[in-house]
Amino acid sequence: MYRGKLCGLVLLAAFTGAGVVAQDGAGNGLGDLPLGVRDGMVVESPGQNGFVDHKDGRLMVFNSNWTVRYSSDEGRTWSEAQSLEVPAKDGQVNSVIRLNSGKLALFAIYNDDVRHHQNRNFVTNRLNWYVSSDEGKTWSEPVRMNPTGQPGAPHHDTVIQTQKGRIIVPVRSFNQGHFGMYETTGAYGVVRGTRKKIGGHAHWPEMDVSFVYYSDDEGQTWWRSDREIVVWKDKGYGGMWPMDEPNVIELKDGRILMFARTTLGRLYQTTSEDGGNRWGYPEPTELASSYSPCRLRRIPKTGDLICVWNQISAEEIRRGFRRARLSAAISKDDGKTWEHFKTIATAGLPVASSRRSPRWSEAAMTSANCPTIGATSPTPTWAFMRIRCWWTSDGNC
């Protein structure tokens, strides 16, 4: 079984803001992070579709346009993009993973959601799985993951493989309100003196659900989990709410933990006891959040969980700062409780060093239309983070 480098952790997250800079452990002139990260860096990402360690020690990042780039200095500099030799390319690369066997695997998504005249509004997705046995030089013929073409797309870089070998791909499927009926819906703000729509996605009627695809033979055959996962608040008396852009992680007892974004002011969680086929009722975590995706990982050396997400208050969301603070927290008990809250980067907001607004129980985005905005940039930045030891109280991993 191949085991990659355990010296650090690579994370990828969406962040709205400008001026995200890097800093090494000694602070060698690469800029400052809001909380003085001990040994890590945050830079604008060279790609958004998956990082893996090459067996020769380099870091690889895969891009949606079927290219790969390499870094020999832990992400500070990157090679020029190189085309992947993949047969029957279809759609865009979504995620890449190092399998337990040592092989590389990636999957790609083709989405015909914008081809309404051609598909007569019958939207389908194609998900294809590819495997490489030579560190990405060549790739297998594709295996269709969803033969029915059911709509549903995983978020970037969220695929995992369990200790027993099961590959799990968490998927979100969304049903959006009719664009023609809701043209004026959105969050508006004043940017450099001009009123602009600063948030559209998730500020119009949209109902998102989650499920997973899984495989026990390195992706040669695929199963779909039983039905969909949706937030059924207070056993239905509190309404039905989105369970969107899920992340999954294997817990130490073998269960699968799923985190997802909601419009309820928290990240929500659910667990599966059968490897991802059936799931329990989603419940709120203690992590206050905007309607934005998170990243959930296990720290290789300590075994702790780390979550990176947009920690934000209801008032900040209403002011237009939905993704203007990037935070991280650690769980030493497999997600039951969280500690070592840190602000990684901000855009126009103060640092938040602990959980915010723990009393949230209602939707935080119902009053999203705002007259002003103070964020430094209305466009999202994909932040690449190579993080080592700053999450521990004594700085030691």
Secondary structure by P-SEA (a helix, b strand, c coil): cccccccbbbbbbbbccccccccccccccccccccccccccccccccccccccccccbbbbbccccbbbbbcccccccccbbbbbcccccccccccccccccbbbbbbbbbccccccccccbbbbbbbbbbbccccccccccccccccccbbbbccccccccccbbbbbbbbbbbbccccccccbbbbbbccccccccccccccbbbbbbbbbbbcccccbbbbccbbbbbbccccccccccccbbbbbbccccbbbbbbcccccccccccccccccccccccccccccccbbbbbbccccccbbbbbcccccaaaaaacccccccbbbbbccccccccccccccccccccccccccccccccccccccccccccccccccbbbbbccccccccccc
